[in-house]
Amino acid sequence: MAETLFNRLPWQQSQWEQLQSARTQQRLPHALLFAGAKGVGKSNFALAFAQSLLCETPNEQGEPCGVCRHCHLVQTGSHPDFQRIEPEQESKSGEIKVDAIRALTASAGLTAQSGGHKVIFIRPADRMNSAAANSLLKTLEEPTADTVLLLLTDSPSRLLPTIRSRCQQILFAQPDTKDAIEWLSPRVTHGDPEVLLSLAGGAPLQALLLDDTELLSKRQDMLGDFLALGQAKNDPVKLAERWAKSDIPLLMDWLSGWVIDILRLQTGGEPPTLFNRDSVQPLQGIAERLNSSLLQRFLRQVYEARNLGETNLNPQLVLERLLIQWASCLRQAGH
């Protein structure tokens, strides 16, 4: 295939065959909801599928040619029948606002300029605000022939049930570990592919994003600070101030991973599956000291803080409360 082809990933074959079969039988749904964990390749698949629908000469498997005018226009983001709706980069809320969906609704009834399909890509669909979601619902209730909506989400439960019910859901599970490592290994340049994959919770594309020497070093430093918070010389408020300058969603992933691993290490028996398989010793030291009920309560607080991080609440204040509570847990354990 030419270089101008969007590439789906090796573990997405069954989803591709399912949709191409529906297309061949002229039973392709007007709205598809691609759901799965962050980093499994939903966007790769959606872009490849969009290019397939718009290509002039796809092959028998539905693979786009990669060289026709339509393929080129999709790749350059200038195809008149391919529309992408995502949060505005300058948006602090990270929401998809109603104006973007209203503009889509106003144009959804138009005939595709190429005379074929019209494809609309919405990511992440769960970040539509309530007005935007209700506006989209009107389009889903009155589908337009040859218009295909591709909604992508890591969290389908956050979508309105009425939207979910009007879409055919296509699930993207994490690939088998062996397949993921095989794909990752030639692409990783800094970290250990197995460690990166475990840190990413089994999501290969997320693992690839973590393959950064500075980022991995920062993670180890932050883990050390986190485990040492029970000591008098360490100030949770100052630590929160430093951490607030970090990637907050990634930081919350790390926090929850550390606490989950400590809980898993407390169970004993067979070696547990850990997110932080390269940090067993320091985590084990905390696991031997902390009460599991305290840990479980703190983990719930981390999840609550993660949800608050998606609002406009000051992340430093959220982190302060969290780290003060963690320091208290460590002091109770006599650390």
C-alpha positions in Angstrom: 0.0 0.0 0.0 1.1 3.6 -0.6 2.3 5.8 2.2 -0.9 7.8 2.0 -2.9 5.1 3.6 -4.2 5.2 7.2 -3.1 2.0 8.9 -5.4 -0.1 11.1 -3.6 -2.4 13.5 -3.1 -6.2 13.4 -5.5 -6.9 16.2 -8.4 -5.2 14.5 -9.0 -7.8 11.7 -12.3 -9.1 13.1 -13.9 -5.6 13.4 -12.7 -4.7 9.9 -14.2 -7.9 8.4 -17.5 -7.3 10.3 -18.0 -3.8 8.9 -16.8 -4.7 5.4 -19.3 -7.6 5.3 -22.1 -5.2 6.3 -20.9 -2.8 3.6 -20.9 -5.5 0.9 -24.4 -6.5 1.9 -25.5 -2.8 1.9 -26.4 -3.1 5.6 -23.9 -0.7 7.0 -25.4 1.2 10.0 -25.7 5.0 9.7 -24.0 5.4 13.1 -21.2 3.3 14.6 -19.9 3.6 18.2 -16.3 2.5 18.5 -15.7 1.8 22.1 -12.6 0.5 24.0 -9.8 1.5 26.3 -7.6 4.5 25.5 -4.6 3.4 23.4 -6.0 0.3 21.6 -6.2 2.0 18.2 -9.8 3.1 17.8 -8.8 6.3 15.9 -6.5 4.4 13.6 -9.3 2.0 12.7 -11.8 4.8 12.3 -9.6 6.8 9.9 -8.8 3.7 7.9 -12.5 2.8 7.7 -13.4 6.4 6.6 -10.7 6.3 3.9 -12.1 2.9 2.8 -15.6 4.3 2.4 -14.4 7.3 0.4 -11.8 5.6 -1.7 -12.5 5.3 -5.5 -11.0 1.8 -5.8 -10.9 -0.2 -2.6 -9.8 -3.8 -3.0 -11.9 -6.9 -2.2 -11.1 -6.7 1.5 -12.2 -3.0 1.5 -8.7 -1.7 1.9 -8.4 1.8 0.3 -5.9 2.2 -2.5 -4.1 5.0 -0.9 -3.3 6.7 -4.2 -6.5 8.1 -5.6 -7.6 11.7 -5.3 -10.1 10.8 -2.5 -7.5 9.0 -0.4 -5.2 11.9 -0.8 -7.9 14.4 0.3 -8.7 12.3 3.4 -5.0 12.1 4.4 -4.6 15.9 4.0 -7.8 16.6 6.0 -9.4 18.4 3.0 -11.9 15.9 1.8 -15.3 17.7 1.5 -17.2 14.5 2.5 -15.1 13.7 5.6 -15.7 15.9 8.7 -13.9 15.6 12.0 -15.5 17.0 15.2 -13.2 17.2 18.2 -12.8 19.6 21.2 -11.2 22.9 20.3 -7.5 22.9 21.2 -7.9 26.1 23.2 -10.9 24.8 25.1 -10.2 24.5 28.8 -13.2 22.3 29.4 -12.2 19.8 26.7 -15.8 19.6 25.7 -17.3 19.3 22.2 -19.8 22.2 22.2 -23.2 22.5 20.7 -22.2 24.9 17.9 -20.0 22.2 16.3 -22.9 19.7 16.3 -25.4 22.3 15.1 -23.1 22.9 12.1 -23.0 19.2 11.5 -26.8 18.9 11.8 -27.2 21.7 9.3 -25.0 20.0 6.8 -25.9 16.3 7.5 -28.8 16.4 5.0 -26.7 17.6 2.1 -25.8 15.1 -0.6 -22.1 14.0 -0.5 -20.2 16.1 -3.0 -18.5 13.1 -4.4 -21.7 11.2 -4.9 -20.7 8.5 -2.5 -20.5 8.3 1.3 -20.3 11.2 3.7 -18.3 10.3 6.8 -18.4 12.2 10.1 -15.8 11.4 12.8 -16.6 12.5 16.4 -13.9 12.0 19.1 -14.2 11.7 22.0 -18.0 11.4 21.8 -18.4 11.3 25.5 -17.0 14.8 25.8 -20.1 16.4 24.0 -21.8 18.7 26.5 -25.5 18.0 27.1 -26.7 20.5 24.5 -24.3 19.0 21.9 -25.5 15.5 22.7 -29.1 16.4 22.4 -28.4 18.1 19.1 -26.7 15.1 17.8 -29.6 12.9 18.9 -31.8 14.6 16.4 -29.5 13.6 13.5 -29.4 10.0 14.8 -33.2 9.9 14.9 -33.5 11.0 11.3 -30.5 9.4 9.5 -29.5 10.6 6.1 -28.8 8.1 3.4 -25.1 7.4 2.8 -24.0 9.4 5.8 -22.0 7.4 8.3 -21.3 8.8 11.7 -18.3 7.3 13.6 -18.4 8.0 17.3 -15.3 7.2 19.3 -15.2 6.8 23.1 -13.1 5.3 25.9 -16.2 5.6 28.2 -19.4 4.6 26.4 -21.3 4.7 29.7 -20.9 8.5 29.7 -22.9 8.8 26.5 -26.7 9.3 26.7 -28.4 5.9 26.6 -30.5 7.3 23.7 -27.4 7.9 21.7 -25.9 4.5 22.5 -29.1 2.8 21.5 -29.1 4.5 18.0 -25.6 3.3 17.2 -24.1 -0.1 16.5 -21.4 -0.6 19.0 -18.1 -2.0 17.8 -15.9 -3.1 20.7 -12.1 -2.8 20.7 -10.6 -5.0 23.3 -6.9 -4.9 24.3 -4.9 -7.3 22.2 -3.3 -10.4 23.5 -0.1 -9.6 25.4 2.1 -11.6 23.0 0.7 -9.8 20.0 1.0 -6.4 21.6 4.7 -7.0 22.6 5.4 -8.3 19.1 4.0 -5.0 17.7 5.6 -2.8 20.3 9.2 -4.2 20.3 10.5 -2.8 17.0 8.9 0.6 17.8 10.2 1.1 21.4 13.5 2.9 21.7 13.9 3.7 25.4 11.9 1.6 27.8 11.2 -2.1 28.2 8.2 -3.1 26.0 6.8 -5.4 28.7 7.1 -2.7 31.4 5.6 0.0 29.1 2.7 -2.3 28.2 1.9 -3.0 31.8 2.1 0.7 32.7 -0.4 1.3 29.9 -2.8 -1.3 31.2 -2.3 -3.5 28.1 -3.0 -0.7 25.5 -0.2 -0.7 22.9 -0.5 2.8 21.6 -0.6 4.2 25.1 2.5 2.2 25.9 4.3 3.8 22.9 3.4 7.3 24.2 5.2 6.4 27.5 8.4 5.4 25.7 10.2 8.6 26.7 13.3 8.7 28.8 12.4 12.0 30.5 8.9 10.8 31.2 9.9 7.5 32.6 12.5 9.1 34.8 9.9 11.6 36.1 7.6 8.7 36.9 10.3 7.1 39.1 11.0 10.4 40.9 7.3 11.0 41.5 6.8 7.4 42.9 9.7 8.0 45.3 8.1 11.3 46.5 4.7 9.6 46.8 6.0 6.8 48.9 8.1 9.1 51.1 5.2 11.5 52.0 4.7 10.1 55.5 8.1 11.5 56.6 8.0 14.8 58.4 10.3 16.6 56.0 8.0 16.0 53.0 5.3 18.5 52.5 2.2 17.3 50.6 1.2 20.9 49.7 4.5 21.7 48.1 4.5 18.4 46.3 1.0 19.1 45.0 2.2 22.5 43.7 4.9 20.7 41.7 2.7 17.9 40.5 0.0 20.3 39.3 2.3 21.3 36.4 2.2 17.7 35.1 -0.1 15.9 32.7 -3.0 15.5 35.2 -4.8 12.5 33.5 -1.5 10.6 33.2 -0.6 11.4 36.8 -4.0 10.1 38.0 -3.3 6.9 36.0 0.0 6.5 37.8 -1.5 7.2 41.2 -4.2 4.7 40.8 -1.7 2.2 39.4 0.6 2.5 42.4 -2.2 2.0 44.9 -3.7 -0.9 43.0 -0.3 -2.6 42.9 0.2 -2.1 46.6 -3.2 -3.8 47.2 -2.3 -6.6 44.9 1.0 -7.2 46.7 -0.9 -7.5 50.0 -2.8 -10.5 48.7 0.2 -12.8 48.7 0.2 -16.2 46.9 1.0 -16.3 43.2 3.0 -13.4 41.9 0.4 -10.7 41.1 0.0 -8.9 37.8 1.3 -5.4 38.4 1.2 -2.2 36.5 4.6 -1.2 37.9 6.5 -4.4 37.5 9.8 -2.5 37.6 9.0 -1.0 41.1 8.1 -4.1 43.1 10.5 -3.5 46.0 9.5 0.0 47.1 5.8 -0.9 46.6 6.2 -4.1 48.6 7.7 -2.1 51.5 4.5 0.0 51.7 2.3 -3.0 51.2 3.7 -4.6 54.4 2.9 -1.5 56.4 -0.5 -0.2 55.3 -3.9 -1.4 56.2 -5.8 -2.6 53.2 -9.0 -0.8 54.2 -7.1 2.5 54.3 -5.7 1.7 50.8 -9.1 0.9 49.4 -10.5 4.1 50.8 -7.7 6.1 49.4 -8.1 4.4 46.0 -11.7 5.5 45.9 -10.5 9.1 46.6 -8.1 8.8 43.7 -10.9 7.8 41.4 -13.0 10.7 42.7 -10.1 13.1 42.1 -9.7 11.8 38.6 -13.3 12.7 37.9 -12.9 16.1 39.4 -9.9 16.6 37.1 -12.2 16.6 34.1 -14.0 19.6 35.5 -12.8 23.2 35.8 -11.7 22.7 39.4 -8.2 23.8 40.3 -6.0 20.6 39.9 -3.6 21.8 42.5 -6.4 21.9 45.1 -7.5 18.4 44.1 -3.9 17.1 44.5 -3.4 18.9 47.8 -6.4 17.1 49.4 -5.3 13.8 47.9 -1.7 14.0 49.0 -2.6 15.3 52.5 -4.8 12.2 52.9 -2.1 9.9 51.6 0.5 11.4 54.0 -2.0 10.8 56.8 -2.3 7.1 55.7 1.4 6.7 55.8 1.8 8.3 59.2 -0.9 6.0 60.6 1.1 3.1 59.3 4.1 4.4 61.3 6.1 4.9 58.0 
